Amino acid sequence: MQYLAVRAALHIAAVFAIYLSAAMLIPAAVDLYYGNDDWQVFAFSALFTGGLAIGVSLATQGRAPVISSRFGFLVVNLLWMTACIAGAVPMLASSVEFSVADAFFESVSGVTATGATVIVGLDSMPPGLLVWRSILQWIGGLGVIALGLFVLPFLNVGGVSYFRIESSDIEDRPFDRFSTFGLGLISIYSLLTLACAIAYAAAGMRAFDAVNHALTTIATAGFSTHDASMGYYADNPAVLWISTLFMFISALPFSILILFAIRGRLDALRDPQIRVFAGYVVVFVLAVAVYLRIVHDHTFFDALTHSAFNFVSIITTTGYASDDYSQWGAFGVAAAFVAMFLGGCSGSTTGGIKAYRFLILFKLLANGLRRFVYPNTIVTVRYGDRPVDDDLQRAVVLFMSAFLVIWAVIILLLAATGLDFVTAISAALTGLTNVGPGLGQVVGPAGSFAPVPDLAKWIIAFAMLMGRLEILAVLVIFTPVFWER
């Protein structure tokens, strides 16, 4: 790796940190409005982070390097690490007592839109801190979309880019300029957030909660302003259904939403991964609703409401909870565990394995089984009406292999820190898939990550980063060949 490339990557990360420092002024204004002294913390953090970032950006100015995949990997990792470190600065300086491990964990969980928290007593937290957590998740969600749509396909490690949708009856370029597409993305993301906040407020949320929950709902991220999460609104089914709807929408490919909203392209909704995603959402929601109705004697509407909310939350890796589903019996817990693997669509704010990978894997499996019967048959793996190129097939298989290996390693590492098996296995999974809460009494939907040992928090934070960057984009920078000239 050339010195010029490293210097340029540091420069980009420093410029990004300047924007993050400016964002710290928002929670400062909120604390000032509510008369909380922590406004000084955010104002100081903005000056400190911004000043340091400006210094680094000036020191690393220079000729731009040649754009390459190695440079892309380096920039992606540096940007996300910079966001996580910058996000932790106000937490360390706040009136709430955070250890370094706690502040970094909370920041990583925010930036990666995971939603796992180490904070107990959210209902009495300074309002600026709550807003900062929500902002981190909202920014992280937007970054996740950009990562899945543009960066990962460019790096050939995953993602499905829909900037050009091939069809015989539509133009190859839905937008003439990339800037038009970027503006459309930010506009749709912001408008969905505004619509969600208005809907929450209309359903009975106070304005402060409505804004915070809208920021974290559209990001499918899951930070709440209450220890009980959405369980605080368990007696208000309108809030739960609004949240369910917006979580589902945010799990769809944003490029498809842009084409539909701006260009009126109904054909874009025929994307095969949308059918796969919607299919397993319906199956899980109905199966668990029927189970709750029969076994736990809920009314069907109540069972459907909580099943839909909690399983859409898990599948979209949002991490909200309206009830402690770890108490729903063996089938409910097993269904929640399996749902943690799934995720939404590529190009959405969700984590998890994602629907397009399952679609391609099942096609590969079907073709492989067919070749057992007809060894000389050559069958093209197709995604809808388009062939899947070898690079994407390889990326899917590599991702799945790496996912299972890394998950196993993290389970062992967490168990070595003293965590019990259920906590270790679910914390490792929820970290890699960016779901948020796991299973069990400690990290389950009714618990928090506060009692977890500091070493385990560092490990889970690293897992969240790996999961958000689709694993391969992180692993590659640890290979010797990456740093060769």
C-alpha positions as semicolon CSV with decimal commas, in nm:
position;residue;x (nm);y (nm);z (nm)
1;M;0,000;0,000;0,000
2;Q;0,154;0,327;-0,109
3;Y;0,211;0,613;0,135
4;L;0,017;0,846;-0,094
5;A;-0,294;0,628;-0,074
6;V;-0,282;0,609;0,307
7;R;-0,236;0,985;0,330
8;A;-0,528;1,050;0,097
9;A;-0,751;0,809;0,291
10;L;-0,665;0,988;0,616
11;H;-0,749;1,319;0,450
12;I;-1,094;1,194;0,346
13;A;-1,161;1,057;0,696
14;A;-1,055;1,389;0,852
15;V;-1,289;1,587;0,627
16;F;-1,571;1,352;0,724
17;A;-1,488;1,409;1,094
18;I;-1,531;1,785;1,039
19;Y;-1,892;1,724;0,928
20;L;-1,950;1,500;1,231
21;S;-1,817;1,769;1,463
22;A;-2,067;2,013;1,312
23;A;-2,345;1,761;1,380
24;M;-2,252;1,772;1,752
25;L;-2,393;2,124;1,766
26;I;-2,745;1,980;1,721
27;P;-2,753;1,795;2,057
28;A;-2,577;2,098;2,210
29;A;-2,871;2,312;2,099
30;V;-3,118;2,055;2,231
31;D;-2,953;2,049;2,575
32;L;-2,942;2,428;2,577
33;Y;-3,313;2,440;2,492
34;Y;-3,401;2,201;2,776
35;G;-3,168;2,380;3,020
36;N;-2,925;2,088;3,055
37;D;-2,561;2,175;3,125
38;D;-2,439;1,902;2,892
39;W;-2,472;2,150;2,604
40;Q;-2,121;2,257;2,702
41;V;-2,001;1,900;2,659
42;F;-2,124;1,883;2,301
43;A;-1,999;2,233;2,221
44;F;-1,652;2,144;2,353
45;S;-1,658;1,808;2,174
46;A;-1,747;1,983;1,848
47;L;-1,456;2,226;1,887
48;F;-1,211;1,955;1,991
49;T;-1,310;1,705;1,722
50;G;-1,341;1,972;1,454
51;G;-1,008;2,133;1,541
52;L;-0,827;1,800;1,540
53;A;-0,993;1,699;1,213
54;I;-0,903;2,029;1,047
55;G;-0,541;1,985;1,157
56;V;-0,524;1,633;1,015
57;S;-0,693;1,736;0,690
58;L;-0,443;2,019;0,638
59;A;-0,149;1,793;0,720
60;T;-0,263;1,525;0,474
61;Q;-0,346;1,744;0,177
62;G;-0,179;1,639;-0,142
63;R;-0,217;1,489;-0,484
64;A;-0,507;1,248;-0,515
65;P;-0,405;0,882;-0,554
66;V;-0,512;0,649;-0,830
67;I;-0,854;0,509;-0,743
68;S;-0,832;0,135;-0,689
69;S;-1,007;-0,138;-0,494
70;R;-0,734;-0,132;-0,227
71;F;-0,781;0,241;-0,180
72;G;-1,156;0,183;-0,157
73;F;-1,117;-0,078;0,117
74;L;-0,890;0,152;0,314
75;V;-1,121;0,452;0,286
76;V;-1,429;0,252;0,388
77;N;-1,263;0,113;0,701
78;L;-1,113;0,449;0,800
79;L;-1,442;0,634;0,751
80;W;-1,638;0,398;0,973
81;M;-1,369;0,383;1,240
82;T;-1,345;0,764;1,237
83;A;-1,721;0,794;1,283
84;C;-1,714;0,549;1,575
85;I;-1,430;0,729;1,752
86;A;-1,577;1,075;1,693
87;G;-1,918;0,955;1,810
88;A;-1,769;0,836;2,139
89;V;-1,606;1,171;2,227
90;P;-1,921;1,348;2,362
91;M;-2,019;1,035;2,552
92;L;-1,686;1,020;2,732
93;A;-1,715;1,387;2,826
94;S;-2,084;1,379;2,923
95;S;-2,228;1,392;3,274
96;V;-2,321;1,025;3,235
97;E;-2,036;0,805;3,353
98;F;-1,907;0,609;3,054
99;S;-1,597;0,393;3,054
100;V;-1,391;0,401;2,734
101;A;-1,528;0,058;2,643
102;D;-1,887;0,168;2,707
103;A;-1,855;0,491;2,506
104;F;-1,693;0,314;2,211
105;F;-1,946;0,030;2,222
106;E;-2,242;0,272;2,227
107;S;-2,092;0,477;1,945
108;V;-2,019;0,172;1,729
109;S;-2,370;0,043;1,794
110;G;-2,504;0,380;1,681
111;V;-2,291;0,429;1,371
112;T;-2,343;0,071;1,253
113;A;-2,720;0,106;1,314
114;T;-2,713;-0,197;1,545
115;G;-2,908;-0,071;1,845
116;A;-2,737;-0,267;2,125
117;T;-2,694;-0,040;2,427
118;V;-2,496;-0,032;2,751
119;I;-2,707;0,251;2,896
120;V;-2,951;0,178;3,178
121;G;-3,188;0,461;3,270
122;L;-3,262;0,601;2,926
123;D;-3,582;0,764;3,051
124;S;-3,377;1,003;3,266
125;M;-3,082;1,061;3,031
126;P;-2,987;1,415;2,917
127;P;-3,190;1,495;2,604
128;G;-2,882;1,592;2,404
129;L;-2,726;1,250;2,458
130;L;-3,043;1,078;2,341
131;V;-3,052;1,297;2,030
132;W;-2,682;1,231;1,961
133;R;-2,740;0,855;1,971
134;S;-3,029;0,894;1,727
135;I;-2,826;1,118;1,494
136;L;-2,542;0,866;1,487
137;Q;-2,787;0,597;1,380
138;W;-2,952;0,818;1,118
139;I;-2,615;0,910;0,965
140;G;-2,505;0,547;0,989
141;G;-2,820;0,430;0,811
142;L;-2,757;0,668;0,522
143;G;-2,398;0,545;0,505
144;V;-2,518;0,185;0,498
145;I;-2,733;0,257;0,192
146;A;-2,442;0,419;0,010
147;L;-2,218;0,129;0,110
148;G;-2,455;-0,133;-0,028
149;L;-2,546;0,055;-0,344
150;F;-2,216;0,194;-0,461
151;V;-1,910;0,091;-0,260
152;L;-1,942;-0,285;-0,211
153;P;-2,039;-0,359;-0,573
154;F;-1,737;-0,150;-0,684
155;L;-1,512;-0,353;-0,453
156;N;-1,663;-0,683;-0,570
157;V;-1,734;-0,806;-0,217
158;G;-2,114;-0,795;-0,222
159;G;-2,413;-0,573;-0,272
160;V;-2,637;-0,540;-0,573
161;S;-2,621;-0,206;-0,751
162;Y;-2,943;-0,084;-0,912
163;F;-2,817;0,244;-1,050
164;R;-2,864;0,082;-1,390
165;I;-3,160;-0,152;-1,416
166;E;-3,156;-0,361;-1,730
167;S;-3,485;-0,417;-1,909
168;S;-3,597;-0,426;-2,267
169;D;-3,855;-0,154;-2,224
170;I;-3,677;0,099;-2,002
171;E;-3,371;0,312;-2,042
172;D;-3,040;0,183;-1,910
173;R;-2,973;0,497;-1,708
174;P;-3,264;0,591;-1,480
175;F;-3,078;0,911;-1,388
176;D;-2,850;1,109;-1,617
177;R;-2,616;1,215;-1,338
178;F;-2,491;1,047;-1,025
179;S;-2,557;1,372;-0,833
180;T;-2,926;1,346;-0,927
181;F;-2,938;0,996;-0,782
182;G;-2,755;1,107;-0,464
183;L;-2,993;1,399;-0,415
184;G;-3,288;1,166;-0,467
185;L;-3,148;0,926;-0,207
186;I;-3,104;1,194;0,059
187;S;-3,446;1,342;-0,022
188;I;-3,633;1,011;0,006
189;Y;-3,445;0,919;0,325
190;S;-3,524;1,257;0,483
191;L;-3,888;1,260;0,370
192;L;-3,945;0,911;0,510
193;T;-3,797;1,027;0,841
194;L;-4,025;1,331;0,848
195;A;-4,332;1,124;0,759
196;C;-4,246;0,870;1,028
197;A;-4,204;1,142;1,293
198;I;-4,538;1,300;1,200
199;A;-4,711;0,961;1,211
200;Y;-4,562;0,880;1,552
201;A;-4,672;1,218;1,690
202;A;-5,023;1,172;1,548
203;A;-5,040;0,831;1,719
204;G;-4,968;0,981;2,060
205;M;-4,588;1,006;2,099
206;R;-4,458;1,330;2,244
207;A;-4,264;1,532;1,986
208;F;-3,919;1,459;2,132
209;D;-3,978;1,083;2,128
210;A;-4,137;1,096;1,783
211;V;-3,832;1,265;1,628
212;N;-3,583;1,034;1,797
213;H;-3,773;0,719;1,710
214;A;-3,824;0,835;1,351
215;L;-3,448;0,884;1,312
216;T;-3,377;0,533;1,438
217;T;-3,674;0,365;1,265
218;I;-3,581;0,478;0,913
219;A;-3,221;0,380;0,985
220;T;-3,353;0,038;1,102
221;A;-3,125;0,097;1,396
222;G;-3,333;0,061;1,712
223;F;-3,208;0,310;1,972
224;S;-3,498;0,423;2,187
225;T;-3,550;0,697;2,444
226;H;-3,690;0,444;2,691
227;D;-3,539;0,145;2,871
228;A;-3,848;-0,053;2,772
229;S;-3,785;0,031;2,405
230;M;-4,115;0,022;2,215
231;G;-4,259;-0,177;2,503
232;Y;-4,324;0,170;2,647
233;Y;-4,596;0,195;2,381
234;A;-4,714;-0,167;2,406
235;D;-5,068;-0,051;2,486
236;N;-5,077;0,171;2,177
237;P;-5,108;-0,059;1,874
238;A;-5,115;0,241;1,635
239;V;-4,755;0,325;1,728
240;L;-4,646;-0,036;1,679
241;W;-4,812;-0,066;1,337
242;I;-4,666;0,266;1,221
243;S;-4,322;0,147;1,328
244;T;-4,375;-0,188;1,156
245;L;-4,471;-0,018;0,829
246;F;-4,173;0,219;0,824
247;M;-3,927;-0,054;0,925
248;F;-4,052;-0,266;0,636
249;I;-4,025;0,022;0,387
250;S;-3,672;0,104;0,506
251;A;-3,568;-0,257;0,447
252;L;-3,645;-0,220;0,074
253;P;-3,373;-0,113;-0,173
254;F;-3,361;0,266;-0,164
255;S;-3,269;0,281;-0,531
256;I;-3,600;0,108;-0,603
257;L;-3,783;0,354;-0,378
258;I;-3,622;0,643;-0,565
259;L;-3,716;0,504;-0,905
260;F;-4,071;0,444;-0,784
261;A;-4,116;0,781;-0,612
262;I;-3,936;1,010;-0,858
263;R;-3,979;0,834;-1,191
264;G;-4,299;0,642;-1,118
265;R;-4,127;0,319;-1,217
266;L;-4,366;0,045;-1,105
267;D;-4,149;-0,212;-1,285
268;A;-3,874;-0,148;-1,029
269;L;-4,087;-0,314;-0,762
270;R;-4,049;-0,646;-0,947
271;D;-3,702;-0,685;-0,797
272;P;-3,673;-1,055;-0,701
273;Q;-3,517;-0,989;-0,361
274;I;-3,823;-0,785;-0,258
275;R;-4,040;-1,093;-0,310
276;V;-3,798;-1,308;-0,110
277;F;-3,782;-1,054;0,174
278;A;-4,159;-1,003;0,186
279;G;-4,209;-1,378;0,168
280;Y;-4,009;-1,470;0,474
281;V;-4,149;-1,172;0,668
282;V;-4,506;-1,294;0,606
283;V;-4,418;-1,654;0,696
284;F;-4,252;-1,563;1,028
285;V;-4,514;-1,308;1,130
286;L;-4,813;-1,535;1,061
287;A;-4,650;-1,847;1,210
288;V;-4,563;-1,673;1,536
289;A;-4,899;-1,492;1,550
290;V;-5,086;-1,825;1,523
291;Y;-4,852;-1,975;1,783
292;L;-4,917;-1,688;2,028
293;R;-5,290;-1,711;1,968
294;I;-5,307;-2,085;2,034
295;V;-5,038;-2,145;2,296
296;H;-5,035;-1,819;2,489
297;D;-5,405;-1,739;2,448
298;H;-5,359;-1,388;2,302
299;T;-5,638;-1,236;2,099
300;F;-5,553;-1,271;1,732
301;F;-5,516;-0,895;1,680
302;D;-5,284;-0,865;1,980
303;A;-5,084;-1,169;1,866
304;L;-5,057;-1,035;1,511
305;T;-4,958;-0,687;1,632
306;H;-4,673;-0,805;1,854
307;S;-4,562;-1,077;1,613
308;A;-4,553;-0,834;1,320
309;F;-4,376;-0,562;1,516
310;N;-4,112;-0,779;1,682
311;F;-4,034;-1,000;1,385
312;V;-4,021;-0,716;1,133
313;S;-3,791;-0,547;1,385
314;I;-3,566;-0,854;1,408
315;I;-3,565;-0,937;1,036
316;T;-3,491;-0,576;0,938
317;T;-3,222;-0,572;1,211
318;T;-3,385;-0,271;1,377
319;G;-3,378;-0,417;1,726
320;Y;-3,688;-0,259;1,879
321;A;-3,893;-0,477;2,111
322;S;-4,250;-0,439;2,233
323;D;-4,231;-0,747;2,452
324;D;-3,972;-0,989;2,588
325;Y;-3,995;-1,247;2,310
326;S;-3,744;-1,466;2,492
327;Q;-4,044;-1,555;2,714
328;W;-4,261;-1,666;2,421
329;G;-4,169;-2,032;2,457
330;A;-3,936;-2,258;2,259
331;F;-4,091;-2,193;1,918
332;G;-4,093;-1,814;1,967
333;V;-3,729;-1,810;2,078
334;A;-3,621;-2,043;1,796
335;A;-3,806;-1,829;1,541
336;A;-3,639;-1,513;1,677
337;F;-3,297;-1,679;1,659
338;V;-3,343;-1,785;1,296
339;A;-3,487;-1,443;1,205
340;M;-3,166;-1,276;1,327
341;F;-2,981;-1,421;1,028
342;L;-3,214;-1,287;0,760
343;G;-3,196;-0,910;0,706
344;G;-3,370;-0,700;0,443
345;C;-3,268;-0,609;0,089
346;S;-2,938;-0,495;-0,053
347;G;-2,921;-0,117;-0,076
348;S;-3,137;-0,072;0,233
349;T;-3,044;0,033;0,586
350;T;-3,063;-0,324;0,719
351;G;-2,793;-0,566;0,823
352;G;-2,806;-0,945;0,829
353;I;-2,730;-1,183;0,544
354;K;-2,990;-1,013;0,319
355;A;-3,249;-1,150;0,080
356;Y;-3,047;-1,135;-0,243
357;R;-2,781;-1,365;-0,096
358;F;-3,041;-1,624;-0,001
359;L;-3,187;-1,601;-0,350
360;I;-2,849;-1,657;-0,516
361;L;-2,753;-1,932;-0,271
362;F;-3,074;-2,124;-0,337
363;K;-3,017;-2,089;-0,712
364;L;-2,662;-2,222;-0,673
365;L;-2,790;-2,510;-0,460
366;A;-3,063;-2,597;-0,710
367;N;-2,815;-2,588;-0,999
368;G;-2,567;-2,799;-0,803
369;L;-2,828;-3,064;-0,727
370;R;-2,938;-3,066;-1,091
371;R;-2,582;-3,134;-1,202
372;F;-2,574;-3,443;-0,980
373;V;-2,847;-3,584;-1,203
374;Y;-2,726;-3,429;-1,533
375;P;-2,347;-3,385;-1,492
376;N;-2,299;-3,223;-1,832
377;T;-2,574;-2,966;-1,789
378;I;-2,470;-2,601;-1,787
379;V;-2,727;-2,382;-1,615
380;T;-2,684;-2,010;-1,572
381;V;-2,756;-1,868;-1,228
382;R;-3,008;-1,591;-1,282
383;Y;-3,131;-1,301;-1,072
384;G;-3,475;-1,239;-1,215
385;D;-3,416;-1,213;-1,589
386;R;-3,047;-1,128;-1,554
387;P;-2,752;-1,368;-1,526
388;V;-2,548;-1,344;-1,206
389;D;-2,182;-1,289;-1,293
390;D;-1,907;-1,503;-1,143
391;D;-1,779;-1,220;-0,922
392;L;-2,111;-1,184;-0,743
393;Q;-2,150;-1,560;-0,705
394;R;-1,801;-1,579;-0,557
395;A;-1,873;-1,286;-0,324
396;V;-2,188;-1,453;-0,190
397;V;-2,014;-1,783;-0,120
398;L;-1,714;-1,608;0,037
399;F;-1,941;-1,397;0,255
400;M;-2,135;-1,698;0,384
401;S;-1,816;-1,893;0,454
402;A;-1,654;-1,598;0,632
403;F;-1,974;-1,527;0,826
404;L;-1,988;-1,877;0,975
405;V;-1,617;-1,887;1,058
406;I;-1,610;-1,540;1,217
407;W;-1,929;-1,614;1,410
408;A;-1,774;-1,931;1,555
409;V;-1,454;-1,746;1,651
410;I;-1,646;-1,465;1,821
411;I;-1,859;-1,715;2,015
412;L;-1,543;-1,877;2,151
413;L;-1,387;-1,541;2,238
414;L;-1,699;-1,422;2,419
415;A;-1,728;-1,750;2,608
416;A;-1,365;-1,706;2,715
417;T;-1,459;-1,373;2,879
418;G;-1,704;-1,555;3,104
419;L;-2,032;-1,517;2,917
420;D;-2,271;-1,812;2,927
421;F;-2,334;-2,007;2,605
422;V;-2,674;-1,852;2,516
423;T;-2,543;-1,500;2,574
424;A;-2,221;-1,567;2,383
425;I;-2,387;-1,729;2,082
426;S;-2,663;-1,466;2,051
427;A;-2,438;-1,167;2,125
428;A;-2,196;-1,283;1,855
429;L;-2,483;-1,328;1,611
430;T;-2,661;-1,003;1,690
431;G;-2,331;-0,817;1,659
432;L;-2,245;-0,963;1,318
433;T;-2,597;-0,913;1,182
434;N;-2,643;-0,571;1,347
435;V;-2,976;-0,670;1,503
436;G;-2,916;-0,522;1,851
437;P;-3,071;-0,727;2,131
438;G;-2,987;-1,095;2,154
439;L;-3,138;-1,374;2,360
440;G;-3,123;-1,459;2,728
441;Q;-3,151;-1,258;3,047
442;V;-2,839;-1,047;2,992
443;V;-2,849;-0,921;2,633
444;G;-3,208;-1,016;2,550
445;P;-3,484;-0,767;2,464
446;A;-3,550;-0,704;2,834
447;G;-3,182;-0,659;2,923
448;S;-2,883;-0,454;2,808
449;F;-2,515;-0,502;2,736
450;A;-2,418;-0,307;3,051
451;P;-2,331;-0,618;3,261
452;V;-2,111;-0,762;2,982
453;P;-1,736;-0,752;3,065
454;D;-1,538;-0,473;2,898
455;L;-1,331;-0,717;2,694
456;A;-1,651;-0,874;2,560
457;K;-1,780;-0,525;2,469
458;W;-1,468;-0,459;2,259
459;I;-1,514;-0,794;2,085
460;I;-1,883;-0,731;2,013
461;A;-1,804;-0,378;1,891
462;F;-1,554;-0,524;1,645
463;A;-1,819;-0,777;1,538
464;M;-2,067;-0,496;1,474
465;L;-1,815;-0,316;1,255
466;M;-1,734;-0,633;1,064
467;G;-2,101;-0,711;1,012
468;R;-2,181;-0,361;0,892
469;L;-1,893;-0,364;0,641
470;E;-2,003;-0,706;0,514
471;I;-1,707;-0,885;0,682
472;L;-1,492;-0,923;0,370
473;A;-1,419;-0,551;0,347
474;V;-1,263;-0,570;0,694
475;L;-1,088;-0,905;0,662
476;V;-0,905;-0,799;0,347
477;I;-0,708;-0,524;0,522
478;F;-0,561;-0,783;0,761
479;T;-0,407;-0,983;0,479
480;P;-0,034;-0,929;0,403
481;V;-0,102;-0,897;0,030
482;F;-0,316;-0,589;0,091
483;W;-0,015;-0,394;0,218
484;E;0,223;-0,503;-0,056
485;R;0,339;-0,237;-0,299
